[in-house]
Amino acid sequence: MNRHLLNGFAARLQIALLVLLVALPGVSQGSTKLTFAFSEKSAPYSALLDEKADGLFPDLVQLAFSFIPDYTTASLVMPWARAQYNVRRGLNDGFLTYPSEKRQDYAVFSADPLFTQDFGHLVYSVDNPNRDVIESATSFADLSSLTVIVENGSKWEENNIPGYLERVPGQHMNAMMHLLMLRKVGDFLVQPAEDARLIARQLGYSQKLKIRKVDFIPNSLIPFHIGVSRKLPYAGDVIKQIDAVMQSPEFQSQSSTLIEGYR
């Protein structure tokens, strides 16, 4: 093969390699886009609003990646079971969730939580005749004469609210708030403050809502970490950069302000 043919072949090979490199994820010019999957029915944390992902969790993930020029994010909302399936299969790149052992099998998680959900609150009505008992209680034992409204099928409530408390089950959080405020069949709920305020506002109960932070509810703090699918070849790099960002005082300040806005 003469020199001209060799030069021509080399030039075509170089062009083909450049085209291939540009097409590969993680090596294209500019930022690499990562898709994060969220639950479509978990307001105020994530929900579908005007055909877009809305809520605290998409906002927190977007804020974290705003400090990382190598990556940008797209947020998708869907049934939570599908979101987990998509991350496990690598169909979506990541999510924000509790890093259970099962999830750690298919996702790499940030060292620190991006958000901590706090169930350490008693939610009740300003008109409740047992308000003094609720506001003076220092243990669940002090509430033993009262009735708690629980979410039907909630394993967390089953494991962390004592069985000696009389229970009234509600099908979902809206129903639970109606049972508390309208039907008055129970004395209190155990919920994160941001959940209770959102539901009360949506249902018109804000003026009657009372929330008390207490320290006797076990396992009340649920950490939510950024997780990236192990199917992503550069998952380790993504998490390494996320861990670095979370140590930044500027990020910590902005994330605290964002979270407080939802509370």
C-alpha positions, 0 to 999 in steps of 0.5 A: 500500500503506497503512502497516499493510500496509508495517509488517506486510511489514517485520516478516515480512521481518525475521523471515525474515532472522533465521531465515536468518542463524541457519541459516547456518554461521559466523553462528549464536549460540555456537560454530561446529562444524568436522568434522575427518577422520582416518585410522581405522588410524594408531594412535597418531596416529588410530584408531577406538576404541569407535566414536569417534575416538581418538589424538594427532591428534584430541587435538591438534586439540581442544586447539588449538580449546579456546583458540578460543571461536568454534569447536568441533570434531568428530572423524571417522575413516575410510579416509585416502583418503576423509578427503582426498577429503572435505576436498577436496570440503568434505564435512569441514572439515579434517584434520591432515597434511603440507602437500604441494603437492597438498593446498595446492591444496584446503586452507589450512594453519597456518603452523607444524606442530602436530606433527612426526613424527620418523623419526630412530630406530633400533629394535632388540632388546636381544638382537640380536647386532649391538647394539654396531654399532647403538649405535655407528653414526654413519652408515648406512655403519656399518650396511652389514653389517646388515639393515634391515626395511622396510615394503612399498611405503614411498616414504619408506624407499625414498628415505631408506634407502640402497640398499646396505643389505640389506632384508627387507620387511614388509606392515605395522608389526606384521609388521615388529615380529614379523620383528625380535623373533620371527623375527629376520630383520633387525637394526633398523627405522627408525621414530618412537619413539611408533610403535615403543613402541605396537606393541611394547606391543601385541605383548608385546615392550616388555621387548626393545625398544631405541630409539636417536635418531640424527642421520644419517637424512635427511628424518627430520622430517615436519611435520603442519599443521592444514589447512582446506578451501578450500570453507569460506568462513571458512577464512582466519579459522580458520587465522588464529586457529589461528596465533595460538593456536600462539604461546601459551606456555600452548598450547605447554606443554599440547601438549608435555605431550600429545605426551610422553604418547604417547611 
